Amino acid sequence: MNVMVILKTTEEKKGHYPDKKLSIKASKNSSKQDFDFLVGGWKIRNRKLKEPLAGCDEWVEFDATQNLRQILQGFGNFDIFSTKFDDKPFEGYTLRLFNPKTRLWTLYWADSNTVILDSGKVGSFDGDIGEFFARDVFNGKNIIVKFHWDKRNPEAPVWSAAFSADEGQTWEWNWYAYFARP
């Protein structure tokens, strides 16, 4: 994986990360076509860690659907993720934008629980593997979030997410999504 992530550290404020930046450089072959494999409708089998960063090893499994559409002449796309949690409808929205100058993608997420667009995960694909990173706070802990896409089989891609509470030294994988065409 040739996506380069470097920590640039300046003065840290009150235990949060506003002055610590992730410096992310695109792979040489990053392009606006990186997510073309995801266009259309999908069935998704999800496996999600019940309590991330809590020493938990209990996983919850559930099904979902997703439909992705390209926008902005292929420089972006969005999808709608639909499922139920405890028999209550849940909807997620992903907006992905490709910056042709930096050749980096930014992936934004919002859902029907928080109704807030997050600050985005930034990264690129190197061949069939994509990695995207952001700083965040989870349950009061400063973390780095990693999204990982594996499209080696474009008819059955896999998305996964991990958190690191130690500046990327270790990662706890907490969500796997296995895609299949309906």
Beta strands, then each sheet from edge to edge (+ up, - down):
strand 1: 4-9
strand 2: 20-25
strand 3: 40-49
strand 4: 59-71
strand 5: 76-85
strand 6: 88-99
strand 7: 104-111
strand 8: 121-126
strand 9: 129-138
strand 10: 141-150
strand 11: 158-164
strand 12: 172-180
sheet 1: 1+ 2-
sheet 2: 3+ 4- 5+ 6- 7+ 8- 9+ 10- 11+ 12- 3+
end
